[in-house]
Amino acid sequence: MTDERNFRSSYYEKVGFRSVEEKKSLEILLKDRPYDKAKLKYFCLRFTVPVTHRNFVWKLLLGITPIYTESDEFIAKQRKMEFHDLRGALNKTKIVNETTKPHQVYLTMWLLRTRRAKIEMTTQLETPLFRSMNRMAESLWHIMEGDQNYDNMVDMYWILRGFLDHIENFHNDIRKLFECTFTLLDKEDTDLYKHLLKLDALNNIPFDDWFCSCFAGTISNTSIPKIWDKIAVGAYKILIYVAVVILMTFKRSLLLCESMDGVLDTITYINEETSELVVNKAIELWQQSGSCPQIQSQ
């Protein structure tokens, strides 16, 4: 019976039925007043957020849009004012100008808000952490289609800010993420783990860049929002599973590598088709492992 149910679920997903049902379920949740963030978090942990609702759901999860709709107009006005003030300050101090890429402007606005913006922005963005964050900002810009509409620009800044706050929160524990990645890889594929250990690859694979960019620039922009749905909830341990699945996906090639250069060449480019496979498998493995928390409605 279990096998039959799994086959049926897989078939429905392939022909698009599952996504239709999930969309209907989410639309029902979005009719709640006030919005039930606990239920929305649970939905995002279990399913993929439909593209048509993603920006709005992210804003709710990241605390940008209030759960009480009567406060929405006031909060939105405050968000726009802060956006205007931060951007104006960067322009007046000439930290950014009309040639600065939009996603870099938004990242620098976040740096200014956290009192870390420097006059020489280019140099600052070359530090490892901010370089990774810049990659996330660029991917988000493309995911949100770089719309120059003012409201959308405000939304992008605030969504980026929410994700960057999450990255900053787990960055202090990033060594633990590395250790968990090694442990999971050893559990899932001991032969691959031992081979990479022999090449001293595990200490040289850019896990810090992967994690602090939430795989922006590594996983394709068409697939990465599925991972960011989980990050928006704060479930950043999903990143461990993405890293391990990437390595397992390229196992055959990696086992043939005899040097670190070969390892890096193998995992540097991941096309759209492979990205989709990696993301889906990582989410499946994450959920099967019991790492997906159960959130109860409050």
C-alpha positions in Angstrom: 0.0 0.0 0.0 2.8 2.4 0.9 4.6 1.7 -2.4 1.3 2.3 -4.3 0.7 5.6 -2.5 4.3 6.8 -3.2 4.0 5.9 -6.8 0.6 7.7 -7.0 2.1 10.8 -5.3 5.1 10.8 -7.7 2.8 10.4 -10.7 0.5 13.3 -9.6 3.5 15.5 -9.1 4.9 14.8 -12.5 1.6 15.7 -14.2 1.2 18.8 -12.1 -1.7 17.8 -9.9 0.2 18.0 -6.7 1.3 21.6 -7.3 -2.3 22.5 -8.1 -3.5 21.1 -4.8 -0.7 22.8 -2.8 -1.6 26.1 -4.4 -5.2 25.7 -3.3 -4.1 24.8 0.2 -1.9 27.9 0.4 -4.6 30.2 -0.9 -6.9 28.9 1.8 -4.2 29.7 4.4 -3.8 33.2 3.0 -7.5 33.9 3.6 -7.0 33.6 7.4 -7.2 36.9 9.3 -4.9 37.4 11.0 -2.5 35.4 8.9 -1.4 32.3 10.7 2.4 32.3 10.5 2.8 29.0 12.2 0.6 27.3 9.5 2.5 29.2 6.7 5.8 28.0 8.1 4.6 24.5 8.2 3.4 24.7 4.6 6.8 26.1 3.5 8.7 23.3 5.3 6.6 20.6 3.7 6.0 22.0 0.2 7.3 24.4 -2.4 5.7 27.8 -2.4 4.0 28.6 -5.8 5.8 31.3 -7.8 2.6 33.4 -7.9 2.5 33.7 -4.1 6.2 33.4 -3.2 7.1 37.1 -2.7 4.1 37.7 -0.5 4.7 34.5 1.6 8.4 35.4 2.0 7.4 38.9 3.2 5.0 37.4 5.8 7.6 34.8 7.0 10.4 37.4 7.2 8.3 39.8 9.2 8.0 42.4 6.5 4.3 42.3 6.1 2.3 42.2 9.4 -0.1 39.4 10.2 -2.8 41.9 11.0 -4.0 43.4 7.8 -5.3 46.6 9.5 -1.6 47.5 10.2 -0.5 46.8 6.6 -0.8 50.3 5.2 1.1 51.9 8.1 3.9 49.3 8.1 4.2 49.6 4.3 4.6 53.3 4.6 7.4 52.9 7.3 9.2 50.3 5.0 9.2 52.8 2.1 10.5 55.6 4.3 13.4 53.5 5.6 14.2 52.4 2.0 14.1 56.1 0.9 16.3 57.3 3.7 18.9 54.5 3.3 19.2 54.9 -0.4 19.3 58.7 -0.1 22.1 58.5 2.5 24.2 56.3 0.2 23.7 58.6 -2.7 24.6 61.7 -0.7 27.8 60.1 0.7 28.6 58.9 -2.9 29.1 55.4 -1.6 26.8 54.4 -4.6 26.0 56.2 -7.8 23.9 55.7 -11.0 26.4 53.1 -12.3 26.2 50.9 -9.1 24.3 47.6 -9.8 20.9 47.6 -8.1 21.5 44.4 -6.2 24.8 45.9 -4.8 22.9 49.0 -3.8 20.5 46.9 -1.7 23.3 45.0 -0.1 25.0 48.2 0.8 21.8 49.6 2.2 21.7 46.6 4.5 25.4 47.2 5.5 24.6 50.9 6.2 21.6 49.8 8.4 23.9 47.5 10.3 26.5 50.3 10.5 29.1 48.5 8.5 29.0 50.4 5.2 32.3 51.8 4.0 33.1 54.5 1.5 35.1 52.1 -0.6 32.2 49.7 -1.3 34.0 47.6 -4.0 36.8 46.6 -1.6 34.3 45.8 1.2 32.3 43.5 -1.1 35.4 41.5 -1.8 35.6 40.2 1.7 34.4 36.5 1.8 31.2 37.0 3.7 30.0 40.0 1.8 31.0 38.5 -1.5 28.8 35.6 -0.8 26.0 37.9 0.3 26.4 39.8 -2.9 25.9 36.7 -4.9 22.6 36.1 -3.1 21.5 39.7 -3.7 22.3 39.2 -7.4 20.3 35.9 -7.6 17.4 37.5 -5.8 17.4 40.4 -8.3 17.1 37.9 -11.2 14.5 35.8 -9.4 12.4 38.9 -8.8 13.0 39.8 -12.4 14.7 43.1 -11.6 11.5 45.1 -11.9 12.2 48.8 -11.6 8.7 49.5 -10.2 9.3 51.4 -6.9 7.1 49.1 -4.8 8.9 46.1 -6.1 12.3 47.7 -5.4 11.2 48.3 -1.8 10.1 44.7 -1.5 13.3 43.4 -2.9 15.4 45.3 -0.4 13.3 44.1 2.5 13.3 40.5 1.4 17.0 40.6 0.9 17.4 42.2 4.3 15.4 39.3 5.8 17.6 36.7 4.2 20.8 38.5 5.1 19.7 38.7 8.7 19.2 34.9 8.6 22.7 34.4 7.2 24.2 36.6 9.8 22.4 34.6 12.5 23.9 31.3 11.5 27.3 32.6 10.4 28.7 32.4 13.9 27.9 28.7 13.9 29.1 28.0 10.4 31.8 25.6 11.7 29.0 23.4 13.1 27.4 23.3 9.6 30.7 22.1 8.2 31.0 19.4 10.8 27.4 18.3 10.2 28.0 18.2 6.5 31.0 15.9 6.9 29.0 13.6 9.3 26.1 13.4 6.9 28.3 12.7 3.9 30.0 9.9 5.8 26.6 8.5 6.7 25.2 8.7 3.2 28.2 7.7 1.2 31.3 6.5 3.1 33.3 5.7 0.0 33.0 9.2 -1.3 33.6 10.7 2.1 36.9 8.7 2.5 38.0 9.6 -1.0 37.5 13.4 -0.5 39.1 13.1 2.9 42.2 11.4 1.3 42.5 14.4 -1.1 42.0 16.8 1.8 39.1 18.1 -0.3 36.7 18.6 2.6 38.8 21.4 4.0 39.0 23.1 0.6 35.5 22.8 -0.9 33.9 26.2 -0.6 31.3 25.3 1.9 31.5 28.7 3.5 30.7 30.4 0.2 27.9 27.9 -0.5 26.3 28.4 2.9 26.7 32.2 3.2 25.2 32.7 -0.3 22.6 30.0 0.3 23.9 28.5 -2.9 23.3 31.6 -5.0 25.5 31.4 -8.2 25.9 27.6 -7.6 22.3 26.3 -7.9 20.4 27.8 -10.9 18.0 30.7 -10.2 15.1 28.6 -11.4 15.6 26.0 -8.7 17.1 27.8 -5.7 13.9 29.5 -4.5 12.7 26.0 -3.3 15.7 26.1 -0.9 15.1 29.7 0.1 11.5 28.8 1.0 13.0 26.8 3.9 15.6 29.5 4.7 12.8 32.1 5.0 11.4 29.9 7.8 14.8 29.8 9.5 15.5 26.1 8.6 19.0 26.8 7.5 20.2 23.2 8.1 18.7 22.4 4.7 22.0 23.9 3.4 23.8 20.8 4.7 21.7 18.5 2.7 22.1 20.5 -0.5 25.9 20.4 -0.1 25.9 16.6 0.5 23.6 15.9 -2.4 25.8 18.0 -4.8 28.8 15.9 -3.9 26.8 12.7 -4.2 25.4 13.7 -7.5 28.9 14.1 -8.9 30.2 11.0 -7.2 31.3 9.1 -10.3 33.4 12.1 -11.5 34.7 12.9 -8.0 36.0 9.4 -7.4 38.1 9.7 -10.5 39.7 13.0 -9.3 43.2 12.7 -8.1 43.7 16.3 -6.9 41.8 19.2 -5.3 41.8 21.1 -8.6 39.9 18.2 -10.2 37.3 18.3 -7.4 36.7 22.0 -7.8 36.4 21.7 -11.6 33.8 19.0 -11.1 31.5 20.8 -8.8 32.0 24.4 -10.1 29.3 24.3 -12.8 25.9 22.9 -12.2 23.4 23.3 -15.0 19.7 23.9 -14.6 18.6 20.3 -15.0 21.1 19.0 -12.5 20.2 21.9 -10.1 16.6 20.8 -10.1 17.6 17.2 -9.4 19.9 18.3 -6.6 17.3 20.6 -4.9 14.5 18.0 -5.1 16.7 15.3 -3.7 18.1 17.5 -0.9 14.7 18.5 0.2 13.6 14.8 0.1 16.6 13.7 2.1 16.2 16.5 4.6 12.5 15.7 5.2 13.2 11.9 5.5 16.0 12.5 8.0 13.6 14.1 10.5 15.4 17.4 10.3 12.2 19.1 9.1 10.7 20.5 12.3 7.0 20.1 13.1 5.5 23.5 13.8 2.2 23.7 15.6 -0.3 26.4 15.2 -0.3 28.8 18.1 
